[in-house]
Amino acid sequence: MSSILHHNLIPKPVRVEPRAGEFHITAETRICAQAGLAEAQPAAEYLAGILRRLTGYPMPLEAVGEAPGPGSIFLTVQGAPPVLGAEGYRLEVAGDAVTIRANKFAGFFYGCQTLRQLLPPSEGPWQIPGLDVEDRPRFAWRGLMLDVARSFFTVEEIKNLLDLAAAIKLNRLHLHLSDDQGWRIMIESWPNLALFGGKCAAEGGRSGYFTQAEFQEIAAYAQSRAVTLVPEIDMPGHTNAALSAYPELNRSGIAPEPYRGMKVGFSTLAAEKEITYRFVADVLRELAAITPGPYLHVGGDEADSTTPEEYKLFLQRVQDIAAANGKTLIGWDEIIHGGLRPGNLVQVWRKGTQPQKAACQGARLILSPCHHAYLDMKYGPETHLGQDWAALIEVKDAYAWDPVSVYPGVSEEDVLGVEAALWTETIHNVSDLEYMLFPRLLGIAEIGWSPQEGRGWEEYRLRLAAHGPRLAAAGINFCRSPQISWREG
């Protein structure tokens, strides 16, 4: 049964074949990285840290020029086929050694994550079944969006979330940094955005903001976990916090009151004012300078107080600004109607969207269908957190969909990947965040990574059930959905 269930691994690998024997981690086990291979060294250090905390063994690190002797875990580029790409890996477990082969850091890192899942959650004996895994992702973009504008989360809380996301091979963290209720990043040329806008939050939420140094700290930590940080400044709508801080950006020139509610669509930057574009240019310039990744997300959703003509004018100017900063522009699917440029990315969220119109303009798609991937939606009517305007999303609903068929007319080539979204109007602390994300986020991760062929709910729910002890050992406050026959140990 274990081979059929791919040893309960999530995401499900492309190929798993059993081998004779098993590898035992002992006090003599060492972690070896191929000498001179910069891509392997940080992954080896990461794995050593994980195994030291888990087993209590010393796990010495060595750089070696050739395959080490028995009792080692070896990270090497030797024998890694090109088909693995930058994120794929091959994991070979035999009785005397473990070998992880990859071409780049991300592949080594993901091989380490699979190795960790093959070990018990918290207590030995520390033995790994003999097997041969060859694995690579289906989609390049496997993301999680966290709304820190409605309710703020700290640097350390986001680092912990990055660890959890990276463990299931997600590779993008999208931070929604601004909205009507708050502004969460210091912009030195417009400091009141954070000093004033950072003091507000949604009703019951937490206020605060990141300094630029703190944002860079998050970005660097994300890179160490093979994750790219994607910052979002939402505009021209969802801008009440900015308009309160700088009333000259408002059509009337009068500052609106800070906002703590849940209504949307009532705010807009003044698209006809030149100061608006000076503001946008300054914000995106400063944000681009502290963002190592290639993306800037500019929102564009629910701009109901902006006329279609103003919206098109605004989007064209913003596209110029993003391009001038050398970044790829991303927007929610409303930007399809503003006139796209080839290379733009469109994040599709609404049920009735026709994303093929974006593909026809040369844009690629990040799919976040609100009725499957908005993880702030309630599991069921009795869920004490979240909302239900998009759907009730049980664990099966979050898993049993495919990116190529969820929207008509979309092809595999059109889809860059998938992204789960967690909006925080009702989610104000880590415990609540974990409850809404887990276990549904594991299903989104598998959709992004694993081939559609061979994926199925009945088989997945058995693998997920085996992750109950693993989630519990990690201290995650996960929802024990009645759809899953959870294992307790």
Secondary structure, 3 states (H helix, E strand, C coil): CCCCCHHHCCCCCCEEEEEEEEEECCCCCEEEEECCCCCCHHHHHHHHHHHHHHHCCCCCEEEECCCCCCCEEEEECCCCCHHHCCCCEEEEECCCEEEEEECCHHHHHHHHHHHHHCCCCCCCCCEEEEEEEEECCCCCEEEEEEECCCCCCCHHHHHHHHHHHHHCCCCEEEEECECCCCECECCCCCCHHHHCHHHCCCCCCCCCCECHHHHHHHHHHHHHCCCEEEEEEEECCCCHHHHHHCHHHCCCCCCCCCCCCCCCCCCCCCCCCHHHHHHHHHHHHHHHHCCCCCEEEEECCCCCCCCHHHHHHHHHHHHHHHHHCCCEEEEEHHHHHHCCCCCCEEEECCCCCCCHHHHHCCCEEEECCHHHHECCECCCCCCCCCECCCCCCCHHHHHCCCCCCCCCCCCHHHEEEEEEEECCCCCCCHHHHHHHHCCHHHHHHHHHHCCCCCCCHHHHHHHHHCCHHHHHHCCCCCCCCCCCCCCCC
